[in-house]
Amino acid sequence: MVRLPEQWPPVYDRTYVPGPEERYWNPTVETMTQEQLQDLVLQKLKRQIRYVYDHSEFYRKKWAAVGFEPGDLKDFEDFERLPFTTKQELREDQMEHPPYGSNLCISHEEIFHIHGTSGTTGKPTVFALSRGDWERMAEAHARVMWAFGLRPSDKVFIGSVFSLYVGSWGALAGVERLGAAAFPFGAGQPGQTEKAVRWMWEVKPSAFYGTPSYALYLAEKAKELGIDPREFGIRILFFSGEPGAGVPATRRRIESTYGGICVDTGSMAEMTPWMANGECQHRQGMHVWQDIVYTEVVHPETKQRVPYGREGVPVYTHLERQAQPMVRLWSGDLTLWTNELCPCGRPYPRFPKGIYGRVDDMVVVRGVNVYPSAVEDVVRSIPGLGDEFRLVVSREGIMDELAVQVEMNTTAHEDPAIAADSLRQKLKSVLGLSVHVEVLPGGTLERTEFKARRVVDKRRMQGAAPEGSSGA
Ligand code: 8LE
């Protein structure tokens, strides 16, 4: 039986940093067997659930509907009786009980940080954190960052939007806790990408955090300014926010462009700043750091946990959060999980193919489910093609048509017709669909400093109901 510290939530020694040669930040947990880990997770889960029950009106109400009380929680199956929580539900609750909702488990005086979403997909959601939450999430970030190779000697350029993007704040707190130098540069202001290139060239950061789309755009800008991104000297680029770092062809492009390793991390803003998912330096897919955030992968329809080796929707539960804990938060994403051990030896399950994307981003064309990330993998595996692309879905008569718009790489010498042909054939074999390919000159499609939106579904504009799916 693994012994948990007496306190819940745990209190970590803020001054502790392992020696640079140490493999693990928290060897006690990271070298457990899978059985020991399960045991630890269950103990933490019981305490988190008891805490939530005692402090959150939101969950007490939800759980009363299924007749659940914390004493009922003996094993993971008991836990699976609890209803899911959706983003929509949290939003509605915050509208009814502004601004934090009825899931605020601490007093207003105890709030240490307030964050929120930018509200691109609806009304913004507010997140409150206690001081202890902030410290624990910084610790969690530092632990995952250590696993992918970040050390106190590193200089980390944070090239993502601050203000309402929690990912940037989590990265900053983690870098500070780990003892590396943080350069919280941000992104998204007019002219900032050009400035980023100049600052990076000047300061020579050894690590970069942002979105994969932005890293590719930044590299393009650097080349326009006559700078080879390899000259920045970056050895680790880590990402969250969208698929990309887990898409093999994108990973290869980022690595060959910058000369550093590309690392995938990330879950959802509601879960972060805790880093729930993140790769180690072996980069065999994101580890699901179960003792930080308990993650289940469940079948989108039956809503039952799927066995390892199967695909499903990640569902997240905090294990160390006081202010606004999430219990069984439905992500609406799709992934595949495995518990085959990674060469790093950590006991955590993994998402070996990353997170494919939101179920909402998936388009159904002639009965085939198409994720933009699958198209991305094909586009970026063709050398003559640029990094940017769009999926345009329309309806011709009663038939759905998928067109993929791509750009020629500005420095490529390939014949556009040959590149288009090769793309058409590869898409056909990967998606099982005939796709119309449109090759555009380099620089035609809009770039993003944040997360890319690459699907244009004209069926919606045409008033036809697309075959599609939605999350819970
Ligand atoms: C594939 C986790 C964070 C703060 O970086 C973030 O982007 O949170 P946000 O804005 O709530 O967006 C969450 C969504 O981004 C997820 O549901 C998923 O669709 C996508 N996402 C985040 N990280 C990844 C990702 N998709 N791979 C990732 N590594």
Residues whose N, C-alpha, C, O or C-beta is under 5 A from the ligand:
A	BS01	8LE	V166 G167 F239 S240 G241 E242 P243 D264 T265 G266 S267 M268 A269 E270 T272 S331 D333 I355 G357 R358
